[in-house]
Amino acid sequence: MKEFWDERYSAEEYVYGELPNDYLKEKLALLTPSTILFPAEGEGRNAVYAAMHNWTVSAFDLSSVAKIKAEQLATKKKVNIDYSIASFENTHYPKASFDAIALIYAHLPNEIRRKSHQQLVDLLAVGGTLIIEGFSKTHAENQKTNPRAGGPKEVDMLYDLDELKADFPNFEFIEAEEKAVELNEGEYHKGKANVVRLFAKKKL
């Protein structure tokens, strides 16, 4: 996977654009800036946006190319982000060290998804906020007709809303929905998309 993402991010342009995800932008506007973690953050568009709005930002990704581009974007926008090269399995943040975690198109194979999500739960403080947007299993139909629709080609890596909610049992779900949206995020998230969205608070 590292090789795949290094190659994708090797393009001069930002392949998912430099602007933040719309859902993330909408939800951050409801929160008081504090500490936030962006797993699988790629080229940094969301992390940099949060830093521009007074969040203390940490992020990680497998790709060293992504890290370089994220830090270049942070420099361009005159903000600081703490960006590590890591997988979900080998992060080393202290428990309960974040007040928010944002998973934006951070798709994982079924066999490691639940465990990885639980590891992230441990990093979130009680009362902390979880923000998720990712492609739903029904998005596979969009992929058949639009090669730039985005998302994993393996259906088991796409989200099922009920399965995703079950990964976070001790959360209050303020919002949990599947909906159709129009994406315009760089070259690889373009056109109609079926997405799952969660906005939730950690209770325990």
Helices and strands as residue ranges (DSSP letters): H 2-8, H 22-28, E 35-38, H 45-52, E 56-61, H 64-76, E 82-85, G 88-90, E 98-104, H 110-123, E 124-135, G 137-139, H 140-145, G 155-157, H 161-166, E 171-185, E 189-202
